[in-house]
């Protein structure tokens, strides 16, 4: 407990910029997950972040974006990663472009090989929250912990990573040019 308190004391407090990554395109018109999530994070002022990115398709690109677009005021605050996922199968997006799903094995290999290097504490720290907006990934606590290590390293300053333990569903309606989420 005292280590966590010391880490929080070292991490800059105050308002932080956030970013939302929409990590896919809808392939089925009956399942508009990504479009509805885009509508939600664009229209809902309580969910909207300062930055919004729709064109990245792997975790390595998310990592590079966070590093190369770091906020001037300090580390990132909220980092939303919207992607299909399931309880023990990881994320539908790969660690690196052209690979399979980002699951526990893929993350371990990417960390061990140095393909996914942790970010510096000036980019993400213990006050950064990475929120994986996908289904039931919150039940795989080993994967969430490993995501924290992948983005922030083994030190106590690494970001918190969380996800829903249940289904994630976005819904939006477009009527007369107005989006309701």
Secondary structure, 3 states (H helix, E strand, C coil): CHHHHHHHHHCCCCCCCCEEEECCCCCECCECHHHHHHHHHHHCCCCCCCEEECCCCEHHHHHHHHHHCCCCCCCCCEEEEECCEECCCEECCECCCCCCCECHHHHHHHHHHCCCCCCCCCCCCCCCEEEEECCCHHHCHHHHHHHHHHHHCCCCCCCEEEECCCCCCCCCEEECCEEEC
